[in-house]
Amino acid sequence: MMSKTGTIGFLGSFKIPEVVMGVNAFTLAAQAINPKITTKLVMIDTWFDPAKEAAAAETLANLGCDVVAQHVDSPAVLQVCEKRKIYGFGYGADMSRFAPHAHLTASLDLWGPYYIERAKAMLDGSWKSDNIWWGLKEGLLDIAPYNKAVPENVRAATEKIIAGTKAGTYEVFTGPIADQTGKSASQRASAWKTRTFW
């Protein structure tokens, strides 16, 4: 909703499922608003390297991206966005002090209460192994305050998605989903079934 060029960018760290899922979610959510929007992707194979992050953000800006999301840990991307007068999202923490005009909002990782709870369980002997996949509903994730440049209709759309995610009524990964060749999952499955193996 904030892109004027129809070209958005994503700066990723490593080609692992968590990062790829973030790229896909960012793109699918944008395409729900503008089906013709395109995402330019740069992967830098590191979690934290401000110089690489800044260079990659410059590349995305040079490719015409006017909104950039990231899955890296420094504010370097946002500092480039600020300099280039484009928008960006922080990752894991509110990074608005580094880019007060560019920073639209950020995902917030709020693991502190969970870590405290687990440490107390360890100390009192009640700790058990647990496999969790918590997020907005459980309070481990949230978003930073909106930049004043974010219009009310965009804020309302965002809040609706957050509420739907918490309630389990919104899911960004819905079909039809096609691969890079344009084939749907059912077309791929059909083609797979007709193959002969020796």
C-alpha positions as CSV (number, residue, x, y, z in Angstrom):
1,M,0.0,0.0,0.0
2,M,3.0,2.3,0.4
3,S,4.7,1.5,-2.8
4,K,4.3,4.0,-5.7
5,T,6.7,2.2,-8.2
6,G,5.2,-1.3,-7.9
7,T,8.7,-2.6,-7.1
8,I,9.5,-3.6,-3.6
9,G,12.7,-5.2,-2.2
10,F,13.7,-7.8,0.3
11,L,17.1,-8.1,1.9
12,G,17.6,-11.6,3.2
13,S,20.3,-13.2,5.3
14,F,20.5,-17.0,4.5
15,K,18.5,-19.2,2.2
16,I,16.8,-21.1,5.0
17,P,13.1,-21.8,5.4
18,E,12.4,-19.0,7.9
19,V,13.9,-16.4,5.6
20,V,12.3,-17.8,2.4
21,M,9.0,-17.8,4.2
22,G,9.4,-14.2,5.1
23,V,10.2,-13.2,1.5
24,N,7.2,-15.2,0.3
25,A,4.8,-13.7,2.9
26,F,6.0,-10.2,2.1
27,T,5.4,-10.7,-1.6
28,L,2.1,-12.5,-1.2
29,A,0.7,-9.8,1.1
30,A,1.8,-7.1,-1.3
31,Q,0.3,-8.9,-4.3
32,A,-3.0,-9.1,-2.4
33,I,-3.1,-5.3,-2.8
34,N,-1.4,-5.0,-6.2
35,P,-1.2,-8.3,-8.2
36,K,1.3,-6.7,-10.5
37,I,3.8,-5.7,-7.8
38,T,7.2,-7.3,-8.1
39,T,9.8,-8.1,-5.4
40,K,13.5,-7.8,-6.0
41,L,15.6,-10.1,-3.6
42,V,19.1,-9.8,-2.5
43,M,20.6,-12.5,-0.1
44,I,23.9,-11.7,1.7
45,D,24.6,-15.0,3.6
46,T,25.2,-13.4,6.9
47,W,22.9,-12.3,9.9
48,F,24.9,-9.2,10.7
49,D,27.2,-7.3,8.4
50,P,26.2,-3.6,8.3
51,A,28.5,-2.9,5.3
52,K,27.0,-5.8,3.2
53,E,23.5,-4.8,4.3
54,A,24.0,-1.2,3.2
55,A,25.5,-2.2,-0.1
56,A,22.6,-4.6,-0.7
57,A,20.0,-1.9,0.2
58,E,21.7,0.4,-2.3
59,T,21.3,-2.3,-4.9
60,L,17.6,-2.6,-4.1
61,A,17.1,1.1,-4.3
62,N,19.0,1.2,-7.7
63,L,16.7,-1.5,-8.9
64,G,13.7,0.9,-8.3
65,C,12.5,-0.5,-5.0
66,D,10.7,2.1,-3.0
67,V,9.8,-0.1,0.0
68,V,12.4,-2.5,1.4
69,A,11.9,-5.3,4.0
70,Q,14.8,-7.1,5.7
71,H,15.7,-10.2,7.6
72,V,19.1,-9.0,8.9
73,D,19.9,-7.5,12.2
74,S,21.4,-4.1,11.8
75,P,19.7,-0.7,11.0
76,A,22.0,-0.3,8.0
77,V,19.2,-1.1,5.5
78,L,17.0,1.6,7.0
79,Q,19.8,4.1,7.1
80,V,20.2,3.6,3.3
81,C,16.4,3.9,2.9
82,E,16.5,7.2,4.9
83,K,19.3,8.5,2.6
84,R,17.6,7.4,-0.6
85,K,14.2,8.7,0.6
86,I,12.4,5.4,0.3
87,Y,10.6,3.4,2.9
88,G,11.7,0.3,4.9
89,F,10.8,-2.0,7.7
90,G,13.0,-2.9,10.7
91,Y,13.5,-6.4,11.7
92,G,13.3,-7.8,15.3
93,A,13.4,-4.4,16.9
94,D,12.1,-0.8,16.6
95,M,14.8,0.9,14.4
96,S,13.0,4.2,13.9
97,R,15.7,6.2,15.7
98,F,18.1,5.3,12.9
99,A,15.7,6.3,10.1
100,P,12.9,8.5,11.4
101,H,11.4,9.2,8.0
102,A,12.0,5.9,6.3
103,H,11.1,3.4,9.0
104,L,7.4,2.5,8.5
105,T,7.3,0.0,11.4
106,A,9.2,-3.2,12.4
107,S,8.6,-6.7,13.6
108,L,9.3,-7.0,17.3
109,D,10.8,-10.1,18.8
110,L,9.6,-10.1,22.4
111,W,11.3,-13.3,23.7
112,G,12.2,-11.8,27.1
113,P,9.1,-13.1,29.1
114,Y,9.4,-16.5,27.5
115,Y,13.0,-16.8,28.4
116,I,12.3,-15.7,32.0
117,E,9.5,-18.2,32.3
118,R,11.8,-21.0,31.0
119,A,14.7,-20.0,33.3
120,K,12.3,-20.0,36.3
121,A,11.1,-23.5,35.3
122,M,14.7,-24.7,35.1
123,L,15.5,-23.2,38.6
124,D,12.3,-24.7,40.3
125,G,12.7,-28.1,38.6
126,S,9.5,-27.9,36.5
127,W,11.3,-27.5,33.1
128,K,10.2,-29.8,30.3
129,S,11.4,-30.0,26.7
130,D,9.0,-28.0,24.5
131,N,8.5,-27.4,20.8
132,I,6.9,-24.0,20.3
133,W,5.8,-22.0,17.3
134,W,4.5,-18.9,18.9
135,G,3.9,-15.5,17.4
136,L,1.4,-12.6,17.6
137,K,-1.3,-14.5,19.4
138,E,1.0,-15.5,22.2
139,G,2.8,-12.1,22.5
140,L,6.2,-13.2,21.3
141,L,5.8,-11.0,18.2
142,D,4.4,-7.6,17.7
143,I,5.0,-4.5,15.6
144,A,6.7,-1.2,16.4
145,P,4.7,2.0,16.4
146,Y,3.8,3.3,12.9
147,N,5.7,6.1,11.2
148,K,3.5,9.2,10.9
149,A,3.8,8.8,7.1
150,V,1.6,5.6,7.3
151,P,-2.0,6.7,6.4
152,E,-4.9,5.6,8.5
153,N,-6.3,3.2,5.9
154,V,-2.9,1.4,5.8
155,R,-2.8,1.2,9.6
156,A,-6.4,-0.1,9.6
157,A,-5.5,-2.8,7.0
158,T,-2.5,-3.8,9.1
159,E,-4.4,-4.0,12.3
160,K,-7.1,-6.2,10.5
161,I,-4.4,-8.6,9.4
162,I,-2.9,-8.7,12.9
163,A,-6.3,-9.4,14.5
164,G,-7.0,-12.1,11.9
165,T,-3.6,-13.7,12.5
166,K,-4.3,-13.8,16.2
167,A,-7.8,-15.2,15.7
168,G,-6.6,-17.8,13.2
169,T,-8.8,-16.3,10.4
170,Y,-6.1,-14.8,8.3
171,E,-3.4,-16.9,6.6
172,V,-1.1,-15.3,4.0
173,F,-0.1,-18.7,2.5
174,T,-3.3,-19.5,0.6
175,G,-3.8,-20.7,-3.0
176,P,-3.6,-20.8,-5.8
177,I,0.2,-20.8,-5.5
178,A,2.4,-21.4,-8.5
179,D,6.0,-22.2,-8.9
180,Q,8.5,-20.0,-10.8
181,T,7.4,-21.7,-14.1
182,G,3.8,-20.8,-13.5
183,K,2.6,-24.4,-12.7
184,S,0.2,-24.8,-9.8
185,A,0.8,-27.4,-7.1
186,S,-1.9,-29.7,-8.7
187,Q,-0.2,-29.4,-12.1
188,R,3.1,-30.4,-10.6
189,A,1.5,-33.3,-8.7
190,S,-0.2,-34.5,-11.9
191,A,3.1,-34.3,-13.9
192,W,4.9,-36.2,-11.1
193,K,2.4,-39.1,-11.2
194,T,2.8,-39.6,-14.9
195,R,6.6,-40.0,-14.7
196,T,8.1,-43.5,-15.2
197,F,11.0,-44.5,-12.9
198,W,13.4,-47.3,-13.9
